[in-house]
Amino acid sequence: MKTSLPIILFTLTLTTNTLARNCTPGLNYCGRTLLSIGKYQPQIDQSLADAGVGEADGGADDLFHCVGGSNGVISFLKYCVNGCKDEGSGVSDVCN
């Protein structure tokens, strides 16, 4: 029984690591969508700071462009005044 615990923990680690993914280069993403696919909060914060934009809701209703690369680099596009809409996998998100 003792040997099964390390195996279970290792499997959980692999599963957790595969759940996080990068954005798809060329697509636009709501901040909320980026947060659901990976640990994007630091990149969202940096992107907003680089654009000189204040943060109202952690970037959740902001629209970002996926530049890509190994870390899924993003750039700020605009704040969605009426909220941001997730258009689904493989399609750019849009402002409402």
DSSP file (Angstrom, degrees, kcal/mol; ACC not computed):
  #  RESIDUE AA STRUCTURE BP1 BP2  ACC     N-H-->O    O-->H-N    N-H-->O    O-->H-N    TCO  KAPPA ALPHA  PHI   PSI    X-CA   Y-CA   Z-CA
    1    1 A M     >        0   0    0      0, 0.0     4,-0.9     0, 0.0     3,-0.4   0.000 360.0 360.0 360.0 -32.6    0.0    0.0    0.0
    2    2 A K  T  4  +     0   0    0      1,-0.2     3,-0.3     2,-0.2     0, 0.0   0.860 360.0  53.0 -65.1 -35.2    2.9    2.4    0.7
    3    3 A T  T  > S+     0   0    0      1,-0.2     4,-1.1     2,-0.2    -1,-0.2   0.763 101.0  61.2 -73.4 -23.1    4.2    2.1   -2.9
    4    4 A S  H  > S+     0   0    0     -3,-0.4     4,-2.5     1,-0.2    -1,-0.2   0.824  93.9  63.3 -74.2 -29.5    0.8    3.0   -4.4
    5    5 A L  H  X S+     0   0    0     -4,-0.9     4,-2.6    -3,-0.3     5,-0.2   0.940 103.0  46.9 -61.8 -48.9    0.7    6.5   -2.7
    6    6 A P  H  > S+     0   0    0      0, 0.0     4,-2.4     0, 0.0    -1,-0.2   0.888 112.9  51.0 -60.2 -36.3    3.8    7.8   -4.5
    7    7 A I  H  X S+     0   0    0     -4,-1.1     4,-2.3     2,-0.2    -2,-0.2   0.920 110.8  47.9 -66.2 -42.7    2.4    6.5   -7.8
    8    8 A I  H  X S+     0   0    0     -4,-2.5     4,-2.4     2,-0.2    -1,-0.2   0.926 112.7  48.4 -63.3 -45.0   -0.9    8.2   -7.2
    9    9 A L  H  X S+     0   0    0     -4,-2.6     4,-2.1     1,-0.2    -2,-0.2   0.897 111.4  50.2 -63.0 -40.6    0.7   11.5   -6.3
   10   10 A F  H  X S+     0   0    0     -4,-2.4     4,-2.2    -5,-0.2    -1,-0.2   0.914 110.7  49.4 -63.2 -43.2    2.9   11.3   -9.4
   11   11 A T  H  X S+     0   0    0     -4,-2.3     4,-2.4     1,-0.2    -2,-0.2   0.900 110.2  50.6 -63.7 -41.9   -0.1   10.6  -11.6
   12   12 A L  H  X S+     0   0    0     -4,-2.4     4,-2.6     2,-0.2    -1,-0.2   0.884 108.6  52.7 -63.2 -38.6   -2.0   13.6  -10.1
   13   13 A T  H  X S+     0   0    0     -4,-2.1     4,-2.3     2,-0.2    -2,-0.2   0.924 110.3  47.2 -62.6 -45.1    1.0   15.8  -10.7
   14   14 A L  H  X S+     0   0    0     -4,-2.2     4,-1.7     2,-0.2    -2,-0.2   0.915 112.8  49.4 -62.4 -43.3    1.1   14.8  -14.4
   15   15 A T  H  X S+     0   0    0     -4,-2.4     4,-1.0     1,-0.2    -2,-0.2   0.917 111.2  48.9 -63.2 -44.7   -2.6   15.3  -14.7
   16   16 A T  H >X S+     0   0    0     -4,-2.6     4,-1.0     1,-0.2     3,-0.5   0.905 110.2  51.6 -62.5 -42.7   -2.5   18.8  -13.1
   17   17 A N  H 3< S+     0   0    0     -4,-2.3    -1,-0.2     1,-0.2    -2,-0.2   0.824 108.4  51.1 -66.2 -31.1    0.4   19.8  -15.3
   18   18 A T  H 3< S+     0   0    0     -4,-1.7    -1,-0.2     1,-0.2    -2,-0.2   0.690  98.9  66.1 -81.2 -17.0   -1.4   18.8  -18.5
   19   19 A L  H << S+     0   0    0     -4,-1.0     2,-0.3    -3,-0.5    -1,-0.2   0.870  88.2  75.2 -71.6 -36.1   -4.6   20.7  -17.6
   20   20 A A     <  +     0   0    0     -4,-1.0     2,-0.3    -3,-0.2    18,-0.2  -0.593  66.8 168.8 -76.4 135.6   -2.8   24.1  -17.9
   21   21 A R        -     0   0    0     16,-3.0     2,-0.2    -2,-0.3    -2,-0.0  -0.894  31.4-105.6-141.3 171.1   -2.2   25.1  -21.5
   22   22 A N        -     0   0    0     -2,-0.3    50,-0.1     1,-0.1    51,-0.0  -0.571  39.6 -97.8 -95.0 162.1   -1.2   28.1  -23.5
   23   23 A C        -     0   0    0     -2,-0.2    -1,-0.1    49,-0.1    49,-0.1  -0.296  42.7-102.1 -69.6 162.9   -3.3   30.4  -25.6
   24   24 A T    >   -     0   0    0     44,-0.1     3,-2.0    48,-0.1    42,-0.3  -0.805  41.3-111.0 -91.0 121.7   -3.5   29.8  -29.4
   25   25 A P  T 3  S+     0   0    0      0, 0.0    42,-0.2     0, 0.0     3,-0.1  -0.213 100.2  23.0 -54.3 135.6   -1.3   32.3  -31.3
   26   26 A G  T 3  S+     0   0    0     40,-2.9     2,-0.2     1,-0.3    41,-0.1   0.191  98.6 108.7  95.1 -16.1   -3.4   34.7  -33.3
   27   27 A L    <   -     0   0    0     -3,-2.0    39,-2.8    39,-0.1     2,-0.4  -0.625  64.1-129.1 -94.3 154.8   -6.6   34.4  -31.3
   28   28 A N  E     -A   65   0A   0     37,-0.2    65,-3.1    -2,-0.2     2,-0.4  -0.820  26.5-165.8-100.5 142.6   -8.1   37.0  -29.0
   29   29 A Y  E     -A   64   0A   0     35,-3.2    35,-3.1    -2,-0.4     2,-0.2  -0.976  22.3-124.6-132.7 139.9   -9.0   36.0  -25.4
   30   30 A C  E  >  -A   63   0A   0     -2,-0.4     4,-2.1    33,-0.2     3,-0.3  -0.532  33.8-119.1 -68.3 147.9  -11.1   37.5  -22.6
   31   31 A G  H  > S+     0   0    0     31,-2.1     4,-2.3    28,-0.5    29,-0.3   0.889 116.2  57.5 -56.1 -38.9   -9.0   37.7  -19.4
   32   32 A R  H  > S+     0   0    0     28,-1.9     4,-1.2     1,-0.2    -1,-0.2   0.882 105.8  49.4 -59.6 -40.3  -11.5   35.3  -17.8
   33   33 A T  H  > S+     0   0    0     -3,-0.3     4,-1.2    27,-0.3     3,-0.3   0.914 108.8  52.2 -66.7 -43.3  -10.8   32.7  -20.5
   34   34 A L  H >X S+     0   0    0     -4,-2.1     4,-1.3     1,-0.2     3,-0.5   0.901 107.8  52.2 -59.8 -40.9   -7.1   33.0  -20.1
   35   35 A L  H 3< S+     0   0    0     -4,-2.3    -1,-0.2     1,-0.2    -2,-0.2   0.804 107.0  53.7 -66.3 -28.2   -7.4   32.4  -16.4
   36   36 A S  H 3< S+     0   0    0     -4,-1.2    -1,-0.2    -3,-0.3    -2,-0.2   0.731 111.9  43.6 -79.1 -21.0   -9.5   29.3  -17.0
   37   37 A I  H << S-     0   0    0     -4,-1.2   -16,-3.0    -3,-0.5     2,-0.3   0.611 126.1 -24.9 -99.6 -12.4   -6.9   27.7  -19.3
   38   38 A G  S  < S-     0   0    0     -4,-1.3     2,-1.7   -18,-0.2     3,-0.2  -0.977  82.8 -60.0-175.5-174.4   -3.7   28.5  -17.3
   39   39 A K        +     0   0    0     -2,-0.3     4,-0.3     1,-0.2    -4,-0.1  -0.549  68.2 143.0 -87.8  72.3   -1.9   30.6  -14.7
   40   40 A Y     >  +     0   0    0     -2,-1.7     4,-2.9    -6,-0.3     5,-0.2   0.479  33.9  98.9 -93.7  -4.7   -2.2   33.8  -16.7
   41   41 A Q  H  > S+     0   0    0      1,-0.2     4,-2.8     2,-0.2     5,-0.2   0.902  85.0  48.3 -56.3 -45.0   -2.8   36.4  -13.9
   42   42 A P  H  > S+     0   0    0      0, 0.0     4,-2.2     0, 0.0    -1,-0.2   0.903 114.7  46.4 -61.5 -37.9    0.8   37.6  -13.8
   43   43 A Q  H  > S+     0   0    0     -4,-0.3     4,-2.6    -3,-0.2    -2,-0.2   0.881 111.9  50.8 -70.5 -37.5    0.9   38.0  -17.6
   44   44 A I  H  X S+     0   0    0     -4,-2.9     4,-2.4     2,-0.2     5,-0.2   0.947 111.4  48.4 -62.4 -47.9   -2.5   39.8  -17.5
   45   45 A D  H  X S+     0   0    0     -4,-2.8     4,-2.2    -5,-0.2    -2,-0.2   0.913 114.1  46.2 -58.0 -44.8   -1.2   42.1  -14.9
   46   46 A Q  H  X S+     0   0    0     -4,-2.2     4,-2.9    -5,-0.2    -1,-0.2   0.898 111.0  51.9 -66.8 -40.9    2.0   42.8  -16.8
   47   47 A S  H  X S+     0   0    0     -4,-2.6     4,-1.6     2,-0.2    29,-0.3   0.897 111.1  47.4 -62.9 -41.6    0.2   43.3  -20.1
   48   48 A L  H  X>S+     0   0    0     -4,-2.4     5,-2.7     2,-0.2     4,-0.5   0.909 113.2  48.6 -65.5 -42.3   -2.1   45.9  -18.5
   49   49 A A  H ><5S+     0   0    0     -4,-2.2     3,-1.0     1,-0.2    -2,-0.2   0.911 109.4  52.3 -63.9 -42.8    0.9   47.6  -16.9
   50   50 A D  H 3<5S+     0   0    0     -4,-2.9    -1,-0.2     1,-0.3    -2,-0.2   0.851 111.8  46.8 -61.3 -34.4    2.7   47.7  -20.2
   51   51 A A  H 3<5S-     0   0    0     -4,-1.6    -1,-0.3    -5,-0.2    -2,-0.2   0.515 112.4-121.2 -85.2  -5.5   -0.3   49.3  -21.9
   52   52 A G  T <<5 +     0   0    0     -3,-1.0     2,-0.4    -4,-0.5    -3,-0.2   0.800  64.0 144.7  69.9  29.3   -0.7   51.8  -19.0
   53   53 A V      < -     0   0    0     -5,-2.7    -1,-0.3    -6,-0.2    -2,-0.1  -0.833  48.5-124.9-104.9 136.3   -4.2   50.6  -18.3
   54   54 A G        -     0   0    0     -2,-0.4     2,-0.6    -3,-0.1    -1,-0.0  -0.391  23.5-121.9 -73.7 157.1   -5.7   50.4  -14.8
   55   55 A E        +     0   0    0      1,-0.2    -1,-0.1    -2,-0.1   -10,-0.0  -0.896  35.2 165.8-106.7 118.9   -7.0   47.1  -13.5
   56   56 A A  S    S+     0   0    0     -2,-0.6    -1,-0.2     1,-0.1    -2,-0.0   0.825  81.8  10.6 -98.2 -39.7  -10.7   47.1  -12.5
   57   57 A D  S >  S-     0   0    0      0, 0.0     3,-1.1     0, 0.0     5,-0.1  -0.052 114.8 -83.7-133.6  32.7  -11.5   43.4  -12.2
   58   58 A G  T 3  S-     0   0    0      1,-0.2   -13,-0.1     2,-0.1   -14,-0.1   0.649  83.1 -67.3  73.6  13.7   -8.2   41.6  -12.5
   59   59 A G  T >  S+     0   0    0    -15,-0.1     3,-1.6   -14,-0.0   -28,-0.5   0.520  99.4 132.4  85.6   5.3   -8.4   41.8  -16.3
   60   60 A A  T <  S+     0   0    0     -3,-1.1   -28,-1.9     1,-0.3   -27,-0.3   0.863  77.3  38.3 -60.7 -38.1  -11.3   39.4  -16.5
   61   61 A D  T 3  S+     0   0    0    -30,-0.2    19,-2.5   -31,-0.1     2,-0.3   0.081  97.2 102.6-102.9  23.7  -13.3   41.7  -18.8
   62   62 A D  E <   - B   0  79A   0     -3,-1.6   -31,-2.1    17,-0.2     2,-0.5  -0.753  68.7-129.0-100.0 153.9  -10.3   42.8  -20.9
   63   63 A L  E     -AB  30  78A   0     15,-3.5    14,-3.0    -2,-0.3    15,-1.4  -0.895  26.9-173.2-106.3 131.4   -9.6   41.5  -24.3
   64   64 A F  E     -AB  29  76A   0    -35,-3.1   -35,-3.2    -2,-0.5     2,-0.5  -0.893  19.3-133.4-124.1 150.9   -6.0   40.2  -25.0
   65   65 A H  E     -AB  28  75A   0     10,-3.2    10,-2.1    -2,-0.3     2,-0.8  -0.889  21.4-129.5-103.4 133.5   -4.3   39.0  -28.2
   66   66 A C  E     + B   0  74A   0    -39,-2.8   -40,-2.9    -2,-0.5     8,-0.3  -0.740  25.5 177.5 -85.2 111.3   -2.3   35.8  -28.0
   67   67 A V  E     -     0   0A   0      6,-2.4     2,-0.3    -2,-0.8     7,-0.2   0.856  34.8-152.2 -76.8 -38.7    1.2   36.4  -29.4
   68   68 A G  E   > + B   0  73A   0      5,-1.9     5,-2.7    -3,-0.1     3,-0.3  -0.739  37.6 138.8 106.1-149.9    2.2   32.9  -28.6
   69   69 A G  T > 5S-     0   0    0     -2,-0.3     3,-1.3     3,-0.2    -1,-0.1  -0.281  77.4 -53.4  89.9 178.3    5.6   31.3  -27.8
   70   70 A S  T 3 5S+     0   0    0      1,-0.3    -1,-0.2     2,-0.1   -48,-0.0   0.722 140.0  41.4 -66.4 -21.8    6.5   28.7  -25.2
   71   71 A N  T 3 5S-     0   0    0     -3,-0.3    -1,-0.3   -49,-0.0    -2,-0.1   0.328 112.8-112.6-106.8   6.6    4.9   30.8  -22.4
   72   72 A G  T < 5 -     0   0    0     -3,-1.3    -3,-0.2     1,-0.1   -49,-0.1   0.969  39.0-151.2  63.1  54.4    1.7   31.9  -24.3
   73   73 A V  E   < -B   68   0A   0     -5,-2.7    -6,-2.4    -7,-0.1    -5,-1.9  -0.294  15.1-167.5 -61.6 138.8    2.7   35.6  -24.5
   74   74 A I  E     -B   66   0A   0     -8,-0.3     2,-0.3    -7,-0.2    -8,-0.2  -0.871  12.1-155.5-125.6 159.4   -0.3   38.0  -24.6
   75   75 A S  E     -B   65   0A   0    -10,-2.1   -10,-3.2    -2,-0.3     2,-0.2  -0.993  29.1-106.5-134.2 145.3   -0.8   41.7  -25.3
   76   76 A F  E     +B   64   0A   0     -2,-0.3   -12,-0.2   -29,-0.3     3,-0.1  -0.456  35.2 171.5 -69.3 134.6   -3.7   44.0  -24.1
   77   77 A L  E     -     0   0A   0    -14,-3.0     2,-0.3     1,-0.3   -13,-0.2   0.778  55.5 -44.1-105.3 -58.8   -6.2   44.9  -26.8
   78   78 A K  E     -B   63   0A   0    -15,-1.4   -15,-3.5     2,-0.0     2,-0.4  -0.989  48.1 -97.4-168.7 163.0   -9.0   46.7  -25.0
   79   79 A Y  E     -B   62   0A   0     -2,-0.3     2,-1.0   -17,-0.2   -17,-0.2  -0.764  35.6-134.6 -86.7 133.0  -11.4   46.9  -22.0
   80   80 A C    >   -     0   0    0    -19,-2.5     3,-1.9    -2,-0.4     4,-0.1  -0.788  15.3-165.2 -92.4 101.6  -14.8   45.5  -22.8
   81   81 A V  T 3  S+     0   0    0     -2,-1.0    -1,-0.2     1,-0.3     3,-0.1   0.855  89.8  36.8 -56.1 -40.9  -17.2   48.0  -21.3
   82   82 A N  T 3  S-     0   0    0      1,-0.4    -1,-0.3    -3,-0.1     2,-0.1   0.098 127.3 -88.5-101.3  21.7  -20.2   45.6  -21.5
   83   83 A G    <   -     0   0    0     -3,-1.9    13,-2.8   -22,-0.2    -1,-0.4  -0.150  43.1 -85.4  94.1 168.5  -18.2   42.5  -20.6
   84   84 A C  E     -C   95   0B   0     11,-0.3     2,-0.5    12,-0.1    11,-0.2  -0.907  31.9-144.0-118.7 141.5  -16.3   40.0  -22.7
   85   85 A K  E     -C   94   0B   0      9,-3.8     9,-2.0    -2,-0.4     2,-0.6  -0.922   8.5-139.1-114.9 125.5  -17.8   36.9  -24.4
   86   86 A D        -     0   0    0     -2,-0.5     7,-0.1     7,-0.2     3,-0.1  -0.711  14.3-167.7 -77.7 116.4  -16.0   33.6  -24.7
   87   87 A E        -     0   0    0     -2,-0.6    -1,-0.1     1,-0.3     5,-0.1   0.408  43.3-106.3 -89.4   1.5  -16.7   32.4  -28.3
   88   88 A G    >   -     0   0    0      3,-0.1     3,-1.4     2,-0.0    -1,-0.3  -0.300  57.9 -23.8 100.3 174.3  -15.5   28.8  -27.6
   89   89 A S  T 3  S+     0   0    0      1,-0.2     3,-0.1    -3,-0.1    -3,-0.0  -0.334 125.0  10.1 -65.5 133.8  -12.5   26.8  -28.6
   90   90 A G  T 3  S+     0   0    0      1,-0.2     2,-0.4    -2,-0.1    -1,-0.2   0.501 108.9  94.6  80.8   4.8  -10.5   27.8  -31.7
   91   91 A V  S <  S-     0   0    0     -3,-1.4    -4,-0.3   -63,-0.1    -1,-0.2  -0.975  80.5-105.5-129.8 141.8  -12.4   31.1  -32.2
   92   92 A S        -     0   0    0     -2,-0.4   -63,-0.2    -5,-0.1     2,-0.1  -0.391  33.9-123.6 -65.0 139.6  -11.4   34.6  -30.9
   93   93 A D        -     0   0    0    -65,-3.1     2,-0.3   -29,-0.2    -7,-0.2  -0.377  30.7-156.8 -73.8 162.6  -13.4   36.0  -28.0
   94   94 A V  E     -C   85   0B   0     -9,-2.0    -9,-3.8    -2,-0.1     2,-0.2  -0.921  20.3-101.2-139.4 161.8  -15.1   39.3  -28.4
   95   95 A C  E      C   84   0B   0     -2,-0.3   -11,-0.3   -11,-0.2   -12,-0.1  -0.615 360.0 360.0 -78.4 146.2  -16.5   42.2  -26.4
   96   96 A N              0   0    0    -13,-2.8   -12,-0.1    -2,-0.2    -1,-0.1   0.472 360.0 360.0 -71.7 360.0  -20.2   42.2  -25.8
